Amino acid sequence: MTRFIRKFNVLAAIFSVSWIIAGCTLSDKRDNAASLADPQPTEPAAAFALHSPELEAAIDTAFVEPSLINQEPEEIWEPLREGFQLVQVKNPRIDTHVRWFQNNPAYLDRVFSRGEPYLAWIYQQVAERDMPTEIALLPVVESGFNPFAYSHGRAAGLWQFIPGTGQHFGLEQNWWYDGRRDVVAATEAALDYLEQLHRRFDGDWMLALAAYNAGQGNVNKAVRSNERNGKPVDFFSLNLPRETQEYVPKLIALSKIVNKPGKYGLSLPSISPDIQLETVETGGQIDLALAADMAGIPLDTMYRFNPGFNRWATAPNGPHHLAVPVDVAETLQSALDELPNEDRVQWVRHQVKPGQTLTHIARDYHTTVAVLKDVNDISSSSIRAGQYLLIPKASRDLSDYSLSAVQREKERLASSSGKGVKVMYTVQSGDTLWDIAREYKVGVRSLAKWNGMAPGDTLTLGKQLVIWSQTTKTANPGQQLQKVYYTVRRGDSLARISQRFRVSLDDIRRWNNEINNKKYLKPGESLTLYVDVTRQSS
């Protein structure tokens, strides 16, 4: 019935519009006809409403969402719209982004579906602070609601905090945990930051949002410059970085779409206004796989609700809480209350072998030297052969923790694509991205992008990097790669070819994708190989 009433209202509005047009002068009709005959190539036809205030007002009325008097809202969009404060702003830059969203409806479906577990909770935090509820949509602009997002500027998480700003707002970053990706902690920090910027810019939310993107100093500089030159100091009058000039208009365009999606020929995915996220106290470090089992949810779901944890367990020194779907929170809390502390993480008893150091042992067990020292009450880095250490150990194979930092990096390396020869490079002492990029004649930004890094990131010893090289240089000094076309002979196998040319089976398959689904090689078939000529025997 509601759908019928909405259609009736739309038809009535269109009927009213026809009378408005009929009352126009002949010259008005010519102007409107010209705008309809030559629309912007990326604009849907409905966008012509922007040429006529009367027509735009009529269409706005036609697409007002039906009110829900004395009823609980069925979707998050209704309460979200009630707190909008920025949608009345008009500017061509906003219109450009509106058209982009109109032409890319699948993008909105994708990002809002990705953000569904978090959106209602974030809206609640924003509303409780009496902030413009458009801010609940800011993670779409910042990260596409991807909690694992990482930018070339070293920004991470839904709210894209850079390391320094994250630390300033209490977001701890260590081997076990990155608070910038913690949905709960980072949201609270982002809202604190925005409130601080709002006060700094005398209650101007547009400037506060600009400063969140560009930094307070850059916005201050632009404001002072305009003041000296007698120019206005509103957002659209300031000379700001190009990215910031598009950042705020993109958020406003998104809020316009959310406010009246029907006006723009779009629909939004159905998302409940009910909070889907609740935090549970763990009382200490816990294996994430064990916690997922106790909650009755997949391990990947546990990571998506807790993307701040880098490893297979929560951080030894906290935070000691987990975010979980609200319908399993009570089950998990009850199970945790009954679980002895010593059972929350598995332990192994390791006897130190001759020549082993804490660093070697920490790497073998995927933990840190600090954890080994703390657990075993060791004050120095010295250990002796025969000594026993207690070491925390994952309850499952590490590959099962598919959204841990290590496994995400492995997946990124495996799926990295580019032009040229794929070289796996192992970081040596003293290496920097700049040095490696120069050595292989590739761009620093390209090298960082292939490896999910930022150009300013530091490298850790032993880290593997993907390099898509256009040269014959390889990852080890002294090697010389040469491209060889090998014709398969009778009796050949991949293993034999691998041994003959001293290349790995995985490399042969990667260089020759067409053979991956074949059981046998056929004589006469041609294979592409990149061989190290310094390793070939006579």
N, C-alpha and C positions, 0 to 999 in steps of 0.2 A: 504493500500500500504506500509506504514511504517513497519507494522508487517511482510509483505512479504520480504522487503529488509533486515530486521533484521535476519529473518530465513535464507535468502540466504547467508548473511555474516557469520553466524554461520556455515553453511554447507561448505562454502569455507574455513573457518579457519580449520575445522576438516579435510578437504581434504588436506590442507597444512600440518597439524600435521602428517597425515599418511606418507607424504613424509619425514618429519623430522625423524620419527621413522624408516622408511625404510633405512635411511642413517646411522643409528647407527651401531656400531660394534656388533658382536655376544654377547660379554660380557655385553654390554649396554642393549641388548634385555633381557638377563637373569635377570639383575638387575631390569629392569622395570617390567618384568613378575612376579618376586618374590614380588614386592610391590603391584601389582594388586591382587595376589593370597591371600595375607594376610593383608587386610586393617584393620584399627582400627575399633573395633566393633561399635563405635558411629559415625564414619565418613562416609558420603556418598561416593560413588565410585569416584565422581568427584574430591575428595580431593587428589587423587594420583598425580595431577598435581604439587603439591609441591615438588615431588621427581625429577622433571626435569625442569630446568630453561627455556629450549627451549619450552617445552610443556606448561609451565605456561604462558610464554610470548604470545604464540599463542592463548591460551584460553582467556587471558586478552584482546587481540585485538578483538577476536570474540564477546566479551560481552561489548564492548564500546557502551555506549548509543548513538543513532543517534543524531547528532548536529541539533540545531534549529536555523539556520542562519536567521537573520533578523526577528525572531519571538519571541513573548513573551513566557517565559517558561510556560508549562502547569501544572507543579507540583513543589512543594517546593524542591524536591530532586535535581533538576538540578542546581539552584543557590547555594544550600548548598554544593554540591560537589566541586564547583569551588573554594571555600575557604578552602578546606581541606589541612592541613599541616602535619598531623601525620600518615597518612595511609601507608606511605612507611616503617614504622618501622616493623622489623621482630623479633619475639621471640616465643618460644614454648608456653609461657603463653598466648600469644595472640591467637595462633592457637587453644588452648583448648577452649577459649571462642567463637571463630568462630564456632567450631563444635557444641557447646551448642546451639548457635543461629540457626544453620542449623537444629538441631534436635527438635527445639521448635518454629516453624514458627508461631503458634497461639499466642505465647507470644508477638512477634513483632507486629502482627496485633492489639492485644489488647492495648498495651501501646501507639502505634502511633495513634490509633483511639481516645484513651483517651486524648492524647496531641494535637489533631488536632486544637482545638480553640486557642492554645497558640503558636504552633511551628513557624509559619511564623513570628509572632511578635517577638518572642525571637531571631529567626535568624536575623531579621533586627537590633535588638539591638547589637548583636554580630558583625555583618558585619560593622556596623557604627563605631565600635571601632577598626576595622581592627584586630580582634582576630581570631584565628583558628576557623572555623565554626563548627568543631567537638564539640565545647563547647555548641552549641545549642542542642546537643544530650545528654548532661550531665544529665538532669532531668530523662532520662530513667534509667541511672545507679543509681542515687540518690534515686528516689522515684517511678519509673515506671510511671512517669507523673501523679501521683495521688496527687492533691494539698492538700488533707486531710491526707497524710501519716504522721505517727508519729513513731519514732524508739525507741528502748530500751535505746538509748543514749540521749533521750530527744530532738532529732532533729525533726523539723517539716517543712512541705511544700514541694514544688517541688524541692527546692535547699537544703533542710535538714539543716537549720540553728539550732544550739543549742542556748539556751536562751542568754548566754553571748555574743557570736559572733553577734547574731542578734541585740542586744542592741548597741553593738559597732558600727554597721553600720546603726544605726538609725531606726531599725525595732521595733516599739513600741509593747508592749505585755501587754494587760490588760483584764478586764472582758468582754468588748465589742468586742475587736479586737486583732488579732495576726498578726502583719506585716510579720512574717515568712511565713505565708500562702498566703499573698497578692501577686498574680502573678506578678503584675507590680513592686511593691516596692521591693520584694525579688529578682527578676531578676536583677534589677539595683544594689542592694546590692551585689549579688553574682558576677556580672561582675566587680564591683569596687574591691572586695576582690581578685579576680583572677588577675586583672591587678596589684594590689599591690604586690601579691606574685610573679608574673612574673618579676617585677623589682627587687624584693629581691633576686631572684635566677638567676640574670644576663641573663634574656631572655630565660631561659629554661622552656618551657611550661610543659614538663613532670614533672619536680620537682614542678612547681607551682600547677599542678593538684594533685600531691601527698600531698603537704602541705595543700591543700583545704580539703582533706580527713583526714589526720593524724594530722594536726596542724603544724604550721611553726617550732615550737621547736623540734618536733620529726625528721623532715627532716634535720634541721640544725645539730642536734646531729649525724645523720647517715652520713652526708657529712663530718663533722669534723673527725669522726672515720676513714673513708676511707682515708682522707687526711693524717692523722697521720701514717697510715699503708701503705702508698704509693699505694693505690688502686684507680681505676677510680671512679668518682663521678657521673656517669650517673645514671638514675633511676634504671635500671636493675642490677646495681652493688651494690646498697645500701641495707643495712640490715634494712628494714622497717617493720612495723606491717603487719601481714598476710593479713588483710583486704585491706590495701593499696597496697600490692604487686599484688592483683587481681583487684583493682579498676581501675587503669590506663589502664592495658591491656584490661579490659572489654570495656572501652570506645573506644579504638583503634579498637578492634574486631568489635564493632558495626559500627564504621565508615567505616571499610572495607566492611561490608555487605551492607551498604547504598551506598557506592561508586560503587560497581559492584554486585548487588544482583543476577543477572543471572549467574555469575561465580560460585556462591554457591548454585545454584538451588532454589533460593528464589525470591519472588516478594514482593514489598512494596505496602501498601495501597495508593490509590490516594488521595493526599492532595494538595490543591491549594496553590500557592505561595502568594496569596492575603492575606493581613492582615485581620484577622477575629475579632480583638479586638480593641475597641476604648474607651477612658475614657470620662466621662461626669461629669461636675461639678454639685454637688447637692445644694450647698449653705448652707448646714446645715444638721442636723440629719434627716433621712427619714426612714420610715417603708419600709422594703425590699419588702413586698408583694405589697404595693402601687406602688413602683417603677417598679416592674415587670408588674403590670397591665398597667401602663402608657406606658411602652415599648412594651407591647403586647407579652411578652415572659413568659414561665412557671417560677414559683418561684424557682424550682430546678435549672433552667438555670441561674437565677440571682446569686444563691449561687455558682455555678460552675465557673462563671466568677469572683466572689468576695468571694473566700473561706476564706479570712482573717476575715470576720465578724462572730463573735461567736453567736450572738443573733438574734432577730427578726428585728433589725434595725441597721443602721450604728452607729458608735460611736458618742456620743454627742460632743466630742472635736475633731472629725476628725479621719482619713482623710475624707474630704467632697467631695469625687468623687466616681463614680462607673464605673467599666469596664463592657461593654455590647457588644453583637455582633454588628459589624460595621453597618449593615443594619438597626438597630433600634436606633442608637445613636442620629440621628437628631430628630426623633420622641420624644424620652425621653427628650432631652434637651429643645425642644419647650414646652413640657408639664410642665417641672420643672420651666421654666421661667414664666409661667402663674400661678403657684401654690403658694398661700400665705404661708408664713413661718409657720403660726399656723396650717395649714392643713397637714403638712408633717408627723406629728405623732399625733395619737389620745391621748386625755388627759381625765383622770377621776378625779373627785373631791372627795377625801377620807376624812371622818371625823375620827379622831383618837379615838379609843375605850380605855376604861380604861385598863391599863396594857400593851398596845402596845408600842413597841419601833420602831425606824427607821429600825433596822435590821429585825424585824418581817414583817414590811410593805414592805420593799424592796424584801424580799423573796417571799411574797404573790403575788407581782406584777412583779416578774422576772426582777428586776432592781437592782441598787446598792444604798447604803447609800449615796455615793458621789453624785450621780445624784439627789437624793431627796433633799440633802442639797443645791446643786447648783440651782435647779429649784425653790425651795421655799425660797431661800436666808436665810438659817439657818446656823448659825456659829458654834453652838454646837450640841451635840447629844441629847439634852434634848427636848422632846416634851410633850405636855399636852393633856389630854383627852378633846375631843370636838374641838380641833384645826383642821383646814382644810388644806389638802395638795394637790397640783397638782401633778399627777403622769402620766408619759408616759405609754401608753398601746398598745399592739399589736392589729392590726386591724382584725386579724384572730385568730382562735384557735391555740395555740402553736404547736399542733401536725401537723398543715399544714406546718410549717417551718421545713420540714423533714431533712434538711441538716444543721440546726443550731447545735451548740455544744451539747446542751441538748438533742435534738432528736437523734443525732448520738450516744450519749452515751447510751440512752435508747435502741436503736436498737442493739448496741454492747452487752449490758447486756442480752437482750432477746435471741440473737443468740449465746451467748457464749457456747462452748461445751467442755467437758472434762470427765474424769472418776471419778466415785464416786458419792457422794450426792451433789447436787447443793444447796449451802447455800447462802442466801442473807444477807450480813453483813452491818450494818449501822455504819459508822465511829464515834467513841467516842472521846472525848477530850483527847489529848496526844497520840493517835494512830499513829503508823508508819507502813509501809508495812512490815518491818522486824519483828516487834512485832506480827502482825497478822499472818504472814506466819509461825512463830515459834509456835504460839498458835494452829494453825490448821495442823501443820506438813506438810506444802507444801513449795515449793521453792519460793523465792522472785521473781525470773524472771517469774515463772509460774503464780504467783498471779498477777504480773504486766501485763503479756500478756493477761490473761483472761479479764482484765479490760481496755485494750487499753492504758496502762500507761508505764512509764519507772521506773525502780527500784529506781531511785533517786528522783522521784516526791514526793512532799508533799501532804498530805491528807487534805481535807476540812471537817469540822464538818458536819455530816449529810449525807455525800456522801455514796452512796450505792456501795458495792463491791460484785462481784460474787466470791465464793470460791468453788472449786471442791474438797471436802474433802473425804478422805478415812477413816476418823474416825467418831464416832457418835457424836462428839462435834458440837454444833450449835452456832448460832450467838448471843445468849443471855446467860449470866451467869446463871448457875443453871439448864439449860435445859439438857436433856439427850435424844438423838434421838435413837429410836429402830426401826429396820426394821421389818415390820409386813406384812404377806401375809393374806389378808382378802378375804373370800369367800362371794360373793354377795348373799343376801337372797331375798326371794320374798318380793316385796314392797320397796326394797332399791332404793334410788336415790343418785346421787352424793352429793346433798345438805344434805341429811340425814347423809351420811357417813362423810361428812365434819364436820357437827356439832358434831357427835358422837365422832370423834377422835380429834376434835379441830385442824384441818388442813385446809388450804385454798383450794377452788375448783381449782384454777390455779395450785397449787402444785400437786393435785391428777392427773390432766390431764398431767402435765409434767412428773410425775413418770410413767404414763401409757399411752404412746403415742397411743397405739392401740385403745383407747376409744374415741379419739378426733373426729372421724367421725361417731360415733354411736349416735343414737337418744335415745336409751334406754339401760339400763344394763340388762343382763340376769342372772337369778338365777344360781348359780354354777360357775360363772365367778370369776377369781382370780385377785385381785388388790394388787399392791405393795404400801405400805404406810410407811412413816418415821414419827413416832409419838413421841411426847415428853411425856415420861412416867411420868414426874412430873406434867403434866396437866390433866392426866386421872383420872376421879372419880372412886370410888370403884364399 
